[in-house]
Amino acid sequence: MNIYQHFSVVGFCNTYLVAPKHGSEALLIDPGHVDLELIHLIESNHYKLKHVLLTHRHTAHIEGLGTLRKIYDITVHASSFSAYEFAYESLEDKEILDICNLSVEVIHVPGHSLDSMVYKIDHALFTGDTLLCGRIGSTPGYREQALLLNSISQRLMSLDENILLFPGHGTASKLRIERMFNHDLLQLGTIETEREHWRDEE
């Protein structure tokens, strides 16, 4: 699998172009901003852009979609919890997509937003704004933060520790690195340890 990262200073967001080792079809994840550099990335590699995956509906991650739809004949995929004014294929948790000769596992990880989806493709995890390098995504309140931490703990931390993380902002990482150094996840571990301690005391 080939993964190309496109960084945009508009929103400081990452867009990912993903394609199989062999084949001409490709997909994009989170087209936050479409510029000539991104178009050149697609065209210079002779890819036929067929699909777009959205991790969540925040503007910084979808605002380039209108431009893409004018240039390419694409199918957009997004969470069933989302609501868009354009046509898109609705995704459910644990669904497996077979697109562009790639198997895409859909993982619902709410907290940053209700519709936040993470996509697992081979040994890569595209996390949007749920899990970033060194921190978790922002949340509007303490309840949403607790939901996000719990979602990450249950749905992502059980995966292979050597899986690669490609977040919507910042640099790439590994799940093992986040287990060891992510401040927010370490805080979750401390809370769980304290809970176990109090259970033992009882």
Secondary structure, 3 states (H helix, E strand, C coil): CEEEEEEECCCCEEEEEEECCCCCEEEEECCCCCCHHHHHHHHHCCCEEEEEECCCCCHHHCCCHHHHHHHCCCEEEEECCCCCCCCCEEECCCCEEEECCEEEEEEECCCCCCCCEEEEECCEEEEECCEECCEECCCCCHHHHHHHHHHHHHHCCCCCCCCEEEECCCCCEEHHHHHHHCHHHHHHHHHHHHHHHHHHHC
